[in-house]
Amino acid sequence: MGIAQRFYDAFSVRDWYSISLLYAEHATFSDPLFPLLNAKGTRLMWKMLLSRAEDFEVDADILEDSAKRCRVNWVARYTFSGTGRPVTNRVQTSMQLVAGKIVRQQDTFSLWYWSAQALGPKGVLFGWTPMVRNKIRARASDSLRDFARKVSTPERG
């Protein structure tokens, strides 16, 4: 079973611990909300997102799952905890692998489309503006920092 299959099998059951084991110690992750995370930050992000997720489900279409690269189109459906609004996020993932570990992951999706769903009318009207995008990223970063303060051990939860 390839890395992408293992990742999305764990993702679908909110198993952040198994996901964290798939990353190399020097891995990086980026997406529109978290522009650049190191391996520690990436593991923490998945723990935060998956442990907080309500009514979460994911569907993955694995396009490539080789020893060096994975490409996946996936859709997550969940309730955004900040507003209680339902979100359907369509994401394209590209992973680079070395020695069976993820060394670089880049997720792409429309931040405007996400903000329109998650924030409602404000997101629809202003989610495309740099000011609002930067505010969304700052809130995501603050949430991750606050979560890191609350979580002191990497125990499976």
C-alpha positions as CSV (number, residue, x, y, z in Angstrom):
1,M,0.0,0.0,0.0
2,G,1.4,3.4,-1.0
3,I,1.8,6.5,1.1
4,A,-1.2,8.3,-0.4
5,Q,-3.4,5.3,0.4
6,R,-2.1,5.1,3.9
7,F,-2.5,8.9,4.4
8,Y,-6.1,9.1,3.2
9,D,-7.1,5.9,5.0
10,A,-5.9,7.5,8.2
11,F,-7.4,10.9,7.3
12,S,-10.8,9.4,6.7
13,V,-10.9,8.1,10.3
14,R,-9.2,11.2,11.8
15,D,-6.1,9.3,12.8
16,W,-3.7,12.2,13.1
17,Y,-1.1,10.0,14.8
18,S,-0.7,7.6,11.8
19,I,-0.6,10.6,9.5
20,S,2.2,12.2,11.5
21,L,4.3,9.0,11.1
22,L,4.3,9.5,7.3
23,Y,6.3,12.7,7.4
24,A,10.1,12.9,7.3
25,E,11.8,14.9,10.1
26,H,12.7,17.7,7.6
27,A,9.3,17.7,5.7
28,T,7.5,20.9,4.7
29,F,3.8,21.5,4.1
30,S,2.0,24.4,2.5
31,D,-1.6,25.3,1.6
32,P,-3.5,28.6,1.3
33,L,-4.2,28.7,5.1
34,F,-0.7,27.6,6.3
35,P,1.8,28.9,3.7
36,L,4.8,27.1,5.2
37,L,5.0,24.6,8.0
38,N,7.9,22.4,9.0
39,A,7.4,18.8,10.0
40,K,6.6,19.5,13.6
41,G,4.1,22.2,12.6
42,T,2.5,19.9,10.0
43,R,2.0,17.1,12.5
44,L,0.5,19.6,15.0
45,M,-1.8,21.1,12.3
46,W,-3.2,17.6,11.4
47,K,-3.7,16.9,15.2
48,M,-5.5,20.2,15.7
49,L,-7.7,19.9,12.6
50,L,-8.6,16.3,13.0
51,S,-9.2,16.3,16.8
52,R,-11.5,19.4,16.5
53,A,-13.3,18.3,13.3
54,E,-17.1,17.8,13.7
55,D,-19.1,15.7,11.3
56,F,-16.0,15.3,9.2
57,E,-15.8,13.2,6.1
58,V,-13.3,13.0,3.2
59,D,-13.3,11.4,-0.2
60,A,-10.0,10.9,-2.0
61,D,-9.3,10.2,-5.6
62,I,-5.7,9.0,-5.7
63,L,-4.2,9.9,-9.1
64,E,-0.6,8.8,-8.4
65,D,0.9,6.9,-5.5
66,S,4.4,6.0,-6.5
67,A,7.7,5.7,-4.5
68,K,8.7,9.3,-5.3
69,R,5.4,11.2,-5.8
70,C,1.8,11.2,-4.9
71,R,-1.0,13.3,-6.4
72,V,-4.5,13.3,-5.0
73,N,-7.7,15.2,-5.5
74,W,-9.8,15.1,-2.4
75,V,-12.9,16.6,-0.9
76,A,-13.5,17.3,2.8
77,R,-16.9,18.0,4.2
78,Y,-17.1,19.4,7.8
79,T,-18.6,22.1,10.0
80,F,-16.2,25.0,10.4
81,S,-15.9,25.4,14.2
82,G,-15.3,29.2,14.0
83,T,-18.8,29.9,12.6
84,G,-20.7,26.6,12.7
85,R,-21.1,26.8,8.9
86,P,-20.8,23.8,6.6
87,V,-17.8,23.6,4.3
88,T,-17.0,21.5,1.3
89,N,-13.4,22.0,0.4
90,R,-12.0,20.6,-2.9
91,V,-8.2,20.1,-2.6
92,Q,-5.4,19.1,-4.9
93,T,-2.4,17.5,-3.1
94,S,1.1,16.9,-4.4
95,M,3.5,15.0,-2.2
96,Q,7.2,14.4,-2.8
97,L,8.6,11.3,-1.2
98,V,12.0,10.1,-0.1
99,A,12.7,6.7,1.5
100,G,9.0,6.1,2.1
101,K,8.4,9.4,3.8
102,I,6.7,12.7,2.8
103,V,9.3,15.4,2.4
104,R,7.2,18.0,0.8
105,Q,3.4,18.4,0.6
106,Q,1.6,21.2,-1.2
107,D,-2.2,21.4,-1.0
108,T,-4.0,23.8,-3.2
109,F,-7.6,25.0,-3.0
110,S,-9.6,28.2,-3.5
111,L,-9.2,30.3,-0.4
112,W,-12.0,32.6,-1.6
113,Y,-14.4,29.6,-2.1
114,W,-13.4,28.2,1.3
115,S,-13.9,31.7,3.0
116,A,-17.3,32.1,1.3
117,Q,-18.5,28.9,2.9
118,A,-16.7,29.2,6.2
119,L,-17.4,32.9,6.8
120,G,-20.6,33.4,4.9
121,P,-21.4,36.8,3.3
122,K,-18.2,38.5,4.5
123,G,-16.2,35.7,2.9
124,V,-18.2,36.0,-0.3
125,L,-17.7,39.7,-0.6
126,F,-14.2,40.1,0.8
127,G,-12.5,36.7,0.8
128,W,-10.6,37.4,-2.3
129,T,-8.9,40.5,-0.9
130,P,-5.3,40.4,0.4
131,M,-6.4,42.0,3.7
132,V,-9.0,39.3,4.4
133,R,-6.7,36.5,3.2
134,N,-3.9,37.7,5.5
135,K,-6.4,37.9,8.4
136,I,-7.6,34.3,7.7
137,R,-4.0,33.1,7.6
138,A,-3.1,35.0,10.8
139,R,-6.1,33.4,12.6
140,A,-5.1,30.0,11.4
141,S,-1.6,30.6,12.7
142,D,-2.8,31.9,16.0
143,S,-5.1,28.8,16.4
144,L,-2.1,26.5,15.7
145,R,0.0,28.4,18.2
146,D,-2.7,28.3,20.9
147,F,-3.2,24.6,20.2
148,A,0.5,23.9,20.6
149,R,0.5,25.6,24.0
150,K,-2.4,23.3,25.1
151,V,-0.7,20.1,23.8
152,S,2.5,19.3,25.6
153,T,3.0,15.6,24.7
154,P,2.8,13.8,21.3
155,E,0.6,11.1,22.8
156,R,-2.1,9.4,20.7
157,G,-5.4,10.8,21.5
